Amino acid sequence: MPETKTEFKRSLGLVDATMIVAGSMIGSGIFIVSAFMSRDLGSAGWLLVVWLITGFITLSAALSYGELAGMMPNAGGQYVYIHRAFGPFTSFLYGWSVFTVIQTGVIAAVAVAFAKYAAVFWPVLSDAFFSTTYQWRGEPTDFIINYGQLIAIVSIILLTFINSRGINNGKLIQLVFTSSKLLALFALIVLGLIIGLQHDTLAQNFTNMWQATKTTFDADSGIWNVETITGLALLGAMGATIINSLFSSDAWNNVTFIAGEIKQPEKNIPRSLFLGTLIVTILYIMANVAYLALLPLHGNPDAVDVMGKGIQFADNDRVGAAAASMIFGDSALYLMAGLIMVSTFGCNNGIVLAGARLYYAMAKDKLFFAKAGTLNKTAVPGFGLWIQCLWACLLCLTGTYRDLVNFATFASMIFYIFTIGGLFILRKKEPNTPRPYKAFGYPLIPALYILFAIAICVALVIYDTRNTIFALSVIAVGIPVYYLFLNNSRSTE
């Protein structure tokens, strides 16, 4: 029987941790979601405001997490923080949500995005591999698996295998792929601004920049309707559409899961959280400025050229590709497809790598499968990696990728609120516990984060009721599962 390691190897430095933060954040979202957001807001000013709010929220949370990471530099990260502040029940619900939808759902969605852009080079990936029809509520419903979904599954299995062979393999992939996409995104921004500012597109987009409109499609008439929005309607639209930018900026907390493998985690995790989120926030805001410099915000869905379609109606919502076509011409589609493949593959590597460390911490508390709490011969939680892989692969077959994104982000926001709230609780409960790093702007900045996050969740409940109910249902299902694990652990003592 192979020897089983009992301790993680601390082999990741500050650069490695920062690359995991930035690499896990940058996937396909920044190249796509501005199309959705521009239809929801119809205003260059409010579009940038939402991205600025997203950056503020992300940085605020990261700075607050820095204190918790310094206090508890252990594998499992956010799960450990919630456990310490609220106890095992709440922390289990978080871990359950991570396993069932937050981590695995995002892995599936990112893998499918990878396959979607691979289809630009190999169109056969869009073809059906298997199809059947079944009855659902008395209506015939098609179930289709295409070759792209199979490629998504293969990419998840490949990344899981690589990471199961040791932390250094995952570290190398993260360094190479994150460096590549940071440089590529930076080049897109610089070239976009240089070329875009030679024309008056940016000035036109900033004319009436605060006049907001909502553009929706009427399926019955086949017409796009444009409605001016102000006041509460505008706030509601901002609260609902911010889920797109938040998803694009999410997964920054994954670095806390691997605290057991980071050198001097009490120092390097807070620093990497700040550096990684700051770098990505700046790049995201500047990318949107570049889009606005190259393309008109408003467009016509029936237009045949890129300028006519604008940001709102970019082909397949590929704003990044539309912007790149203004720089590189006809080859832009392939350049952006390649960039997004690199971006999504590197993004998923960080998410796959980190998730199993949380299940490891849960298993140590006897709140997950016991085998997930063991390390393989390369000192990584192999079982946790493979069970995460299995569930993410099954989610790839559901076809509800955008829904997965929406309710995964909503569920994440709920537990971000709990975690930042735990900062206040632990300041009161454990005033003398060593804190190598203290949250910037405490208590104002963490409190503002909680208020913003609650407001966003309320807006989502109102404007995206179906997905929020599903997310809350997934969390609620975790309640009886918690007691099953609890009873099982008592029976084996």
N, C-alpha and C positions, 0 to 999 in steps of 0.2 A: 504494500500500500504506500503511495507517495507521501512524503512528509508534508504535514500541514503547518504552515506558518501561523504564528499566533499574534504577530505584530505587523503593523504597516511600516513601510520604509519611508522615512522622510527624505525625499529626493527632489522635491519641487521647490524652486526658489521664487523670488518676487516676479521675475520676468515670466516664468512658467505660469504662475497664478494669475498674473495680469492677462496673459494670452488666453487662459481659460475663461476669464470674465468676458473679455471682448469677443473672443471667438464664439462663445455660447450665445451671445446677444445677436451677433450679425448673421442672419440667415438669408431668407428671400424677401422678408417683409419690407425692408427699406426700398426695394426695387418695384414694389407692387402697391402697397396700401395707400399711398398718396392719391391714387385714382379714386378709391372708395371715399376717402376723406374729403376730396375736392367736390365730389357729388353731394356729400352730406352738408358741406359748409359753403361752397361756391365763393370763397373769399380767400385771397392770398394772405391777408392779414390774420384772419382767424385760423387758417391752416398752420401758419408758423407759430401762432400762440399755442395751439394744441401741442405741437412738437416741443415748444419751450416748456409747457406744463409737464409734459411727459418726462423731459430731461430733469426738471426740478424734482418731480416725484421719485424718479429712479435714483438720482443722486442723494436725495434726502434719506431714502430707505437704505441705500448702501452705506452712508455715513453712520446711520443708527445701527446697522448690522455690525459695523466695525467694532463697536463697544462690546456687543454680545460675543463676537468672534474672539476678541481678546480675553474675555472672561472664561470662555468655554472652547478652547482650541481642540475640540474632539471631532472624530469622524461622525457625520450625521448632521452637522450644522444646524439648520433651522429647526429640524425635529428636536434636537437637543435643547435649543433655546426655549421652544414652546413647552417642552417637558419640564424644564426647570421653573418656568414662570407659572404654568397652569396645571401641570400634572400629566399623568399618562393618558387620560381619556382624550384630552384635546390634542395632544401630540400624536396619538394614534390616528385620530381623524385626519390630521394633516398628512401623516405618512400613507394612510390608506388612499387619500385623494391624489397624492403624488404618484403612487403605484398605478391606480386605476385610470387616471386621466391626465394629471398635470404633466408628469414626466413622460409617460409612455405615449400620451396623446400628442404631445409636441414632437416627440421622436418620430411618430408615424406621419404627422403633417409635414415635417421638414424632409423626411425621406421621400414622400410623394412629390414634394416640390422639386427635389433633386431629379427624380425620374421624369417629371413634367418637362424640365429643361433639357434633359438628355434626349427627349423625343424631338427636339429641334434638330439634332444631328442624326438621329435614327427614328424616323417617323413611324416605323413599325411598332414602336412602344405604345402608341396610342390605340393600336388594334386590340380587339377582344381576344383573350386567351380562352375564356370560358364564359358562357352565358346561359341563363335559365330564367324561366318565368314562374312566379308563385303567386298565390292569392294572399292579399293583405287587406283586411277589412272589406272583403268582397270585391276588391279591385285587383286586376292582374298587375303585378309589379315585376320589373326586370331586375335581375341580379347579374351584374357583369364584372368580371375580373379581367383587366387588360394587362398587357405585358409590362407596362410601366409600373403597375402595382407589384409585380413580381420583382422588378429591378429594385424598387423601394425596399422590399423585404430582404433581397440579397445584400443591399448596402447596410442594412441594420445588422444582419448576421455577420458581415465582414468586419464592421466596426466593433461588434461585441467580441469576435474572435481575437482581433488585434489587442483590444484592451484586456482580454482575459490572460494574455501572455505577459502582462506586467505593466506597471505604470509608465516606464520609460518609453514604451511603444506609443501609448496614447499621448504622452508629452511631446514626442517628436512630431506626430501628425498635427497636433494642435499648433505647435510653433510654426511649422511650414505653411499650413493652410491659413492660419490667422494672419501671418505676416503678408501672405500673398493677397488676401482680400482687403486688408487694410491699405496696402499700397495701391491696389486697383481702384478702390473706392475713392482714395485721395486723388488719384489721377483723373477719375471721372469728374470730380468736383472742380479741380483746378482747370482742366481743359474746358469744362462746361462753362465756367465763369469767364474764361478768356474769350471764348467764341461767342457766348451769349451776350456779353456786355458790349459787343460790337454792334448790336442791334437794339431796338427799343422794346423788345418783348417784356423785359423785367419792368420797365416804366409803365407799360400798358397794364400789366398784371397788378401793379400797385395803384392804379387809378381806381378810385372807389373801392379801395382794399378792405374796407370794413363793412361793405354791403353784402350781407350773407344771403345765400339762397340754398334751397334743398332741391335736388334733382332726383326724381323717382320715376320708375317705369311702371306704366299701367298695362298690365298683361292683357286686359280685355280689349283695349283700343289699340295697343301696340305703339303707344306714344309716350315719350318722355315728358313729364310735367315739371315745370320749374316754379317754385314757390318762395317768395321772400320771407325770411324768418328773422325775428327780433325777440328781445326779452327772454322769457322763459323758454320759448320754442328754440331759440338759439342756444341757450344753456343746455337744454335737453339734447340737442343735436351734438353739441361738443362732448357732453358726457357719454353719449352712446358711441360716437365715432372714435373717441380716444382709446377704445379697446384695441383698435388697429395699431396705433403707434405704441401702445403698451406691450402688445404681443411682440412687436418688432424689437422692443427694448428689454424683453423679459429674459429669464434664465441667468441673469447676472449672479444670483444667489447660489448657483451650482458650486462655486468654488468653496463655499462653507461646508459642503458635504464631504470634501476631501481634506479637511483640516488635519487628519491624522497622517497625511503624506506630504505636508508642507513644512519646510524648514522654518523655524521661529514663527509659528502660525499666529501667535499673539501680536506680532508686528506685521508680518507679510500679508495676512488676510485683510486687515483693514486698509492697508496701502493698496493692495491689488483691487479691492472693491472700488476705492476712490478713483484710481488711475484708469481702470478698465471702463467704468461707467462714464467718466468724464470724456475720455477719448471718443467713445461711441456716440455720446450725446452731441458733441461738437460736430462729428462727421455727419450724423443724421440731419441736424439742422442745416448745415452747409449743403448737403445733398439736395434738400428741398429748395434752397435758394438757387442752386444750379438748375434744378428742374424748371423753376419759375423764370430763370434767365434764358432758357432754351425754348420753352414751350408756352403757349398761351394756356392759362388756367381753364378757361371755358372752351368748349368745343362742340362739334356737331357729330353725333354718332354715325351719320350717314356719309361723312366726309371720306375721301379716298386717300388723302395725304396726312402725314403725321401732324403738321401744323394745324390742319383743319380739325382733326380729332381732339387735339389739345391734351392736357393732363387728364381731364375728366373721362375721356373716351379712348384712351390709348388702347391699342389692340391687345385683347386679353388682359387688360389692366397692367400691362408691362410698361410702366412709366420709365423705368430705368433704361429699357431697350429703346423706347421712343426718344428719350433724351440723347442716348448714345448715337442714335442714327443721325442726329444733327451734327455730331462730331465726326463720326467715322463712315457715314453713308450706309450703303446696303450691307456691309459686313457687320454692322452693329448688332444685328440679331444674334449672330453666332458668337460674337465677342461677349455679349451680355449673358447668353446662355452658358458659355464656358465659365464666366465669372460667378454666376449664381450656382452652378454645379460645385465649384470650388468652395463657395461661401456656405452652401447648405451641408456639404460633406464635412467641412471643418466644424460647423455649428453642431451637427449631430454627434461628432466625436466627443465634444465637451460634455454634452448632455448625457450620452451613453456612459461615459467614464464616471460621471459624478453620481448618477442615480443610485447605483448599487451600494454606495457607501451609506446612504440613508437607510436602506433596508437592513444593512449590517447592524446599524445602531438599534433599529427596531427589534431585530432578532436577539440582540444582547439583553433587551428588556423583556424578552419572551412575548413580544407582540407581533411577531412575524414568523415565517417558517424558520425553524432552528438552523437549518443548513445554510441559510443566508448569513448567519453570524459567524461563519468560518472563512478562513482565507485559504486559497489554493497554494501550490508550491511556488508561485511567482508573487506571493504576498498581496493578492487582490481578491475581493469577494466574488469568486467565479460563479457560484450558484446564483447570487443576486443578479449578476450581469445577464445570465442566460434566462432566468425567469422574466426579467424585464424585457429581454429580447423577444421571448415568446409572445407576451401580451402585446407589445408594440407591433409585432408582425400581424397579429390578428386584427388589430385596429386598422392596419393598412388596407384591409379587405372590406371595411365598413362603408367606404365611400363618403362618409360625412366629415370630410377633412376641415372645411371651414367651420362647421359646428364644433368640432373638436377644439379648434383654435379658440373659439369664442368662450365656450364654457370652461376650458382649461385656464384661460386668463382670468375669468371671473372668480373661479375657485382659488387661484393664486392670490388675487387681491384680498379675498376674505382672510387668508392666513397671513398675508403681509400685515394686515391690520392687527391681528392677534400678536404677531411677533414684535411689532413696534410697541404695542401696548404692553408687552412683557418687559420692555425696557423700563417703563415707569414702575411696574410692579417690583422688579428686581432692585431698582434703586432704593425702594422703600424696605423690602424684605431683607436685602443683603447690602447694607450701606458700606460695610467694611471689606467686602470682597475686592481683591486687587483688580483694578481696571487699567491695563496698560495703555488703553486708548479710550477716551471718553467722547461720546457722540457730539458732533459739532452742533452748536446752536441749541443744545438741550436747555429747557424743555420745548422751546418754541418750534424748532424745525421738525422734530418728531411729531409734535401735536398737529402742526399744519399738514404733515403727510397723512395722518390718520383722518383728519377732516376731509382732505381732498379724496382719499380713497373711499371713504364712506359715501361721499357725494357721487362718485363715479358708480359705485355699486347700486345706489338707489336709482340713478339714471338708467342703468342697465336692466334693473328689475322692471322699470316702466317701459323702456323702449326695446328690450330684447328679452321679453318674458320667457319665451320657450326655452332658450338656452340657459338662462339663470335658474329656472325651475329644475332643469335637468342636472345642473351642477349641484344644486342644493340636495337633490334626490340622491346623487352619488355619495355626497358626504353623509347623508342620513342613513344610507345602507351600511355605512361603516360602523354604526352604533351596535347592531347585533353582532357584527363580525368581531368587534372589540371584546364583547363578553364571551364569545366563543374562544378566542385566544386566551383571555383571562382565566376562564374555567379550565382550559387545557393545561395552562402553566401551573395552576394550583393542583391539578390532579397528578402532575408528574413530580411534584416536590416531595 
